[in-house]
Amino acid sequence: MSDTHAHAVAYVRDTMLPQQPPPASEAGAVKWMRENLFSGWFNTILTLVAVYIIFRLLSGSLPWFLGGIWNADSLATCREVLDGATGGCFAVLTERWNQLLFGVAYPNDQYWRPTLAFVLLLVAVAPVLYPKAPRKMLIFTGLYPFVGFWLIWGGTIFAPLVGLLGFVVGYLLFKQVERQSFAGGAALAVVGALVTWWAGGFLVGAAEGVIALEPVPSRDLGGFMLNLILGTVCISLSLPIGILLALGRQSDLPIVKWICVVFIEFIRGVPLITLLFVANVVLAYFLPPGTNFDLVLRVIIMITMFASAYIAEVIRGGLAALPRGQYEAADSLGLDYGQSMRLIILPQALKISIPGIVNVAVGLFKDTTLVSVISMFDMVGMIRGPILASTEWNGVYWELWSFAILLFFVVCYSISQYSQWLERQLQRDHR
């Protein structure tokens, strides 16, 4: 090889240089801050303003939290201990925690019952909320409404058993007539369930005191427990009712369509607080003299109706968002109306409607505090009524309302985070 040709051959590397770490500005926390907090002059100004506001809030609130008093029997005692220093009187929480959570009239020695009912609720909703949960747990999910009712309200165990038996009889009758293509199957199932409950009422009366818990009237329910009961029951009932209303509004049957339209538009045009006053006062005028219609049940009916109307419109929007081809595909497969809705249309529409449904659910749970205006002692009613009306704690505001804010935030934020997780799980077409 000539020298001229040797000089023309490019240099070929036979060893690699060791990998160098990235610059400090391109890795770790510095990179995150540069991209998210100081990516431009405008974002830099916003970051500095936000840091200043957070500093002022923490500098004013931390001494109040850290210097708080947790052991005292009255506001006057708290002020004596503080002696002019900065600090909150959190002793009201340690003294009245039971009233904030369970109300003022629920028996003190029975607090384990609603606590156990809440723990069992978490177990019951697991197979519904998380697809990977064992399917066999759905059996307990179906039994939980009767178990929870018995734990919270008490009485003989035969009362929830008769209620469960009525639903089982109604379901079996419906499945039996469905195989025979009998048009009145749903009506026959309802009649069978009502007859079972009526006959079971005599059994409940005869079995009084057998395997029974101490009965607790509905008027003794209160505190955050009442908010959880109303929120859980009303959200659970309003979703299927809202689906039926949305499908009814799109029905080709004029009577069904206009009944659903009138119901939805009327409920959406009336404030919830008005419906609660109707449940508390006006509804009694339409009942026979001497009829005792449980107030909690009346409130549950009104809140469920209110939420169902809004959920119906959310789901109707999800149904309208589906392309027409999905309906035609269901028809091409030879599916009837019920099968196409259950297997093809509704799963897609509900997936689209998740943000709207969660928005209604969160708003509904917060709206349960409105029951305090009809003299029901939920958490807000307990704070405004028995606690602040007492001479020991008259004047304590920030501590009580901060505790209420914390509880409601935890529940609502958990619902929101679950909905976002569910949306990510269902976005399989974008992976």
C-alpha positions in Angstrom: 0.0 0.0 0.0 1.5 3.4 -1.0 1.9 6.2 1.5 -0.6 8.3 -0.4 -3.3 5.6 -0.1 -2.5 5.1 3.5 -3.0 8.7 4.3 -6.4 8.6 2.5 -7.8 5.9 4.8 -10.1 7.4 7.5 -9.3 6.7 11.1 -11.4 3.8 12.4 -12.0 3.6 16.2 -11.5 0.2 17.7 -12.4 1.1 21.3 -15.3 3.1 22.8 -14.9 6.0 25.1 -16.5 5.4 28.6 -20.0 6.8 28.9 -20.1 10.2 30.5 -22.8 11.3 32.9 -25.3 13.9 31.5 -24.8 17.6 32.5 -26.3 18.6 35.8 -28.9 20.7 34.0 -30.2 17.7 32.0 -30.8 15.2 34.8 -32.7 14.8 38.1 -34.5 17.5 40.0 -32.6 20.3 38.2 -34.0 19.1 34.8 -37.5 18.8 36.2 -37.4 22.3 37.7 -36.0 23.8 34.5 -38.7 22.2 32.4 -41.7 22.6 34.7 -41.0 25.7 36.8 -38.5 27.9 35.0 -39.1 27.0 31.3 -39.6 30.7 30.4 -39.7 34.2 31.9 -43.5 34.0 32.4 -43.4 30.6 34.1 -40.5 31.8 36.3 -42.5 34.8 37.5 -45.5 32.5 38.2 -43.3 30.1 40.1 -41.8 32.8 42.3 -45.2 34.3 43.0 -46.6 30.8 44.0 -43.6 30.2 46.2 -44.2 33.5 48.0 -47.9 32.8 48.5 -47.1 29.3 49.8 -44.5 30.7 52.2 -46.9 33.3 53.6 -49.6 30.6 54.1 -47.3 28.2 55.8 -45.7 30.9 58.0 -49.1 31.9 59.2 -50.7 28.4 59.6 -47.9 26.2 60.8 -47.5 28.0 64.2 -51.3 27.7 64.6 -51.2 23.9 63.9 -47.9 23.1 65.8 -48.9 25.2 68.8 -52.4 23.8 69.1 -53.9 22.4 72.3 -55.3 18.9 72.1 -56.3 18.3 75.7 -58.8 20.6 77.3 -62.5 20.4 78.3 -63.6 23.9 77.0 -62.5 26.8 74.8 -61.8 28.9 78.0 -59.3 26.2 79.2 -57.6 26.3 75.8 -57.2 30.0 76.0 -55.8 29.8 79.5 -53.2 27.2 78.4 -52.2 29.3 75.3 -52.0 32.5 77.4 -51.9 34.7 74.3 -49.7 32.4 72.2 -50.6 31.4 68.7 -52.3 28.0 68.5 -55.5 26.2 67.6 -57.9 24.7 70.1 -58.0 21.2 68.6 -59.2 19.8 71.9 -62.7 20.1 70.5 -61.9 17.3 68.1 -60.6 15.0 70.8 -63.6 15.8 73.0 -66.4 15.7 70.3 -64.9 13.3 67.7 -67.7 10.7 68.4 -70.4 13.3 67.7 -68.6 14.5 64.5 -68.4 10.9 63.2 -71.6 9.2 64.6 -73.9 12.0 65.7 -75.1 12.9 69.1 -77.8 10.2 69.6 -76.2 7.0 68.3 -75.5 4.7 71.3 -71.8 5.0 72.4 -71.4 1.3 73.0 -72.6 0.5 69.5 -70.0 2.5 67.5 -68.4 -0.8 66.4 -71.4 -1.5 64.2 -71.1 1.4 61.7 -67.4 1.0 61.8 -67.6 -2.6 60.9 -70.2 -1.7 58.2 -67.8 0.8 56.7 -64.9 -1.8 56.6 -67.2 -4.3 55.0 -68.3 -1.7 52.5 -64.7 -1.4 51.3 -64.6 -5.2 50.8 -67.9 -5.3 49.0 -67.0 -2.6 46.4 -63.6 -4.2 45.6 -64.9 -6.6 43.0 -67.0 -3.9 41.4 -64.3 -1.2 41.2 -61.3 -3.4 40.5 -61.6 -6.0 37.7 -58.7 -8.1 39.0 -60.5 -8.8 42.3 -61.8 -12.4 42.7 -65.2 -12.8 41.0 -66.5 -14.9 43.9 -66.5 -11.7 46.1 -69.5 -10.6 44.1 -71.6 -12.9 46.2 -70.7 -10.8 49.3 -71.3 -7.6 47.3 -74.9 -8.7 46.7 -75.3 -9.6 50.3 -73.7 -6.4 51.7 -76.8 -4.1 51.5 -78.7 -6.3 53.8 -75.7 -6.9 56.2 -75.0 -3.2 56.3 -78.6 -2.3 57.0 -78.7 -4.8 59.9 -75.5 -3.5 61.4 -76.4 0.2 61.3 -80.1 0.1 62.1 -80.1 -3.1 64.2 -83.2 -5.1 65.0 -83.7 -8.8 64.3 -81.7 -10.5 61.6 -84.8 -11.9 60.0 -85.7 -8.4 58.6 -82.8 -8.2 56.2 -83.1 -12.0 55.4 -86.7 -11.5 54.4 -85.7 -8.5 52.2 -83.0 -10.7 50.6 -85.5 -13.5 50.1 -87.9 -11.1 48.3 -85.2 -10.1 45.8 -84.3 -13.7 45.2 -87.9 -14.8 44.6 -88.4 -11.8 42.2 -85.2 -12.7 40.3 -86.1 -16.4 40.0 -89.6 -15.5 38.7 -88.2 -13.0 36.2 -85.7 -15.6 34.8 -88.4 -18.3 34.7 -90.9 -16.1 32.7 -88.0 -14.7 30.5 -87.4 -18.2 29.2 -91.0 -18.5 28.3 -91.0 -15.1 26.6 -93.8 -13.8 28.8 -94.2 -10.0 28.4 -95.3 -9.4 32.0 -92.2 -11.0 33.5 -91.0 -7.9 35.2 -94.4 -7.2 36.7 -94.8 -10.7 37.9 -91.3 -10.6 39.5 -92.3 -7.4 41.4 -95.5 -8.9 42.6 -93.7 -12.0 43.8 -91.2 -9.9 45.7 -93.9 -7.8 47.3 -95.8 -10.9 48.4 -92.7 -12.4 49.9 -92.0 -9.2 51.9 -95.6 -9.1 53.1 -95.6 -12.7 54.2 -92.1 -12.2 55.8 -93.4 -9.3 57.8 -95.3 -11.7 60.0 -92.1 -13.8 60.5 -90.1 -10.7 61.5 -92.8 -9.8 64.1 -92.9 -13.3 65.5 -89.1 -13.5 65.7 -88.6 -10.3 67.6 -85.6 -10.6 69.9 -84.1 -13.6 68.2 -80.5 -12.9 66.9 -81.1 -9.2 67.2 -79.0 -6.0 67.6 -80.1 -3.0 69.6 -82.5 -1.1 67.3 -81.4 2.4 66.3 -84.0 4.8 64.9 -83.1 6.7 61.8 -83.5 10.0 63.7 -80.5 8.9 65.8 -78.2 8.7 62.8 -75.8 11.6 62.4 -72.3 12.9 61.9 -70.1 12.0 59.0 -71.7 8.5 59.1 -74.9 10.0 57.8 -73.1 11.7 54.9 -71.4 8.4 54.0 -74.7 6.5 54.1 -76.6 9.0 51.9 -73.7 9.4 49.5 -73.1 5.6 49.1 -76.7 4.6 48.8 -77.8 7.5 46.5 -74.8 7.1 44.1 -75.3 3.4 43.9 -79.0 3.8 43.1 -78.8 6.8 40.8 -76.4 5.2 38.3 -78.8 2.3 37.1 -81.8 4.6 37.3 -79.9 7.2 35.2 -79.0 4.6 32.6 -82.7 3.6 32.3 -83.8 7.3 32.0 -81.2 7.9 29.3 -82.3 4.9 27.3 -86.0 5.8 27.9 -85.3 9.4 26.6 -84.0 7.8 23.3 -86.8 5.3 23.1 -89.1 5.1 20.1 -92.2 4.7 22.3 -93.7 8.2 22.7 -95.1 7.6 26.2 -91.9 6.2 27.6 -89.9 9.0 26.0 -92.0 11.8 27.2 -92.2 10.5 30.7 -88.4 10.4 30.9 -88.1 13.8 29.3 -90.6 15.4 31.7 -89.0 13.8 34.7 -85.4 14.8 33.7 -86.2 18.4 32.8 -88.4 18.9 35.9 -85.8 17.5 38.3 -83.0 19.5 36.7 -85.0 22.6 37.0 -85.6 22.4 40.7 -82.9 23.0 43.4 -82.0 20.1 45.5 -82.8 22.0 48.7 -86.4 22.4 47.5 -86.7 18.7 47.0 -85.4 18.1 50.5 -88.0 20.4 51.9 -90.6 18.5 49.9 -89.3 15.2 51.5 -89.4 16.7 55.0 -92.6 18.6 55.0 -94.8 18.5 51.9 -94.6 14.7 51.3 -96.4 14.0 54.6 -99.5 15.8 53.3 -99.9 13.2 50.5 -99.7 10.2 52.9 -102.6 8.7 54.9 -103.0 10.0 58.5 -100.8 8.3 61.0 -98.4 7.0 58.3 -94.7 7.0 59.5 -92.5 7.3 56.4 -88.9 7.2 57.5 -87.2 10.6 56.9 -83.9 9.1 55.9 -85.7 7.0 53.3 -87.5 10.1 52.0 -84.2 12.0 51.7 -82.6 9.0 49.9 -85.5 9.0 47.4 -85.2 12.7 46.7 -81.4 12.8 46.4 -81.5 9.7 44.2 -84.1 11.3 41.9 -82.0 14.5 41.7 -78.7 12.7 40.8 -80.4 10.3 38.4 -81.6 13.1 36.2 -78.1 14.5 35.9 -76.5 11.1 35.3 -79.1 10.4 32.6 -78.0 13.5 30.7 -74.3 12.5 31.1 -75.0 9.0 29.7 -77.2 10.4 26.9 -74.2 12.5 25.9 -72.1 9.3 25.8 -74.7 7.5 23.7 -74.8 10.4 21.3 -71.0 10.4 20.9 -71.0 6.9 19.6 -70.9 6.6 15.8 -73.9 5.2 14.1 -71.9 2.3 12.8 -71.8 0.8 16.3 -75.6 0.4 16.3 -75.5 -1.0 12.8 -72.8 -3.5 13.8 -75.0 -4.7 16.6 -77.9 -5.1 14.2 -75.7 -7.0 11.7 -74.8 -9.5 14.4 -78.5 -10.3 15.0 -78.6 -8.9 18.5 -81.9 -7.7 19.9 -82.2 -4.3 21.7 -81.3 -5.6 25.1 -78.3 -7.6 24.0 -76.9 -4.7 21.8 -77.2 -2.2 24.6 -75.7 -4.6 27.2 -72.8 -6.0 25.1 -71.9 -3.2 22.6 -73.4 0.2 23.1 -73.5 0.8 26.9 -69.9 -0.4 27.6 -68.6 2.2 25.2 -71.0 5.0 26.2 -70.2 4.5 29.9 -66.5 4.6 29.2 -67.0 8.0 27.5 -69.2 9.2 30.3 -66.8 8.4 33.2 -65.7 12.0 33.8 -69.2 13.3 33.8 -70.5 10.5 36.1 -67.7 11.1 38.6 -68.4 14.8 38.5 -72.0 14.1 39.5 -70.9 11.6 42.2 -68.6 14.1 43.8 -71.1 16.9 43.7 -73.8 14.5 45.1 -71.6 13.5 48.0 -70.9 17.2 48.9 -74.6 18.0 48.5 -75.4 15.6 51.3 -74.5 18.4 53.7 -77.7 20.1 52.6 -79.7 17.8 54.8 -78.6 20.0 57.7 -81.2 22.6 56.6 -84.0 20.1 57.4 -82.8 19.4 60.9 -80.8 16.3 60.1 -77.6 16.2 62.1 -75.0 15.2 59.6 -71.4 16.5 60.1 -72.3 20.1 59.1 -75.5 19.9 61.2 -73.5 18.7 64.2 -71.0 21.6 63.9 -73.7 24.2 63.5 -76.0 22.7 66.1 -75.0 20.8 69.2 -71.3 21.5 69.2 -71.3 25.3 68.6 -74.4 25.7 70.6 -72.7 24.3 73.7 -71.3 26.7 76.2 -67.9 24.8 76.3 -67.1 25.2 72.6 -69.1 28.3 71.5 -66.5 30.2 69.4 -64.5 27.4 67.9 -64.8 27.6 64.2 -61.6 27.0 62.2 -60.7 23.7 64.0 -64.1 22.2 63.4 -64.5 23.3 59.8 -61.0 22.3 58.9 -61.7 18.8 60.1 -64.9 18.7 58.0 -62.9 20.0 55.0 -60.3 17.3 55.5 -62.8 14.4 55.6 -64.7 15.5 52.6 -61.5 16.2 50.6 -60.2 12.7 51.3 -63.4 11.1 50.1 -63.9 13.3 47.0 -60.2 13.1 46.0 -60.2 9.4 46.3 -63.2 9.2 44.0 -61.4 11.5 41.5 -58.2 9.5 41.6 -60.1 6.2 41.1 -61.9 7.6 38.1 -58.5 8.7 36.5 -57.1 5.2 37.2 -60.1 3.6 35.6 -59.8 5.8 32.5 -56.2 4.8 32.1 -57.2 1.1 32.4 -59.8 1.5 29.7 -57.7 3.4 27.3 -56.5 0.3 25.6 -56.8 1.7 22.1 -54.2 4.4 22.8 -51.4 2.1 24.1 
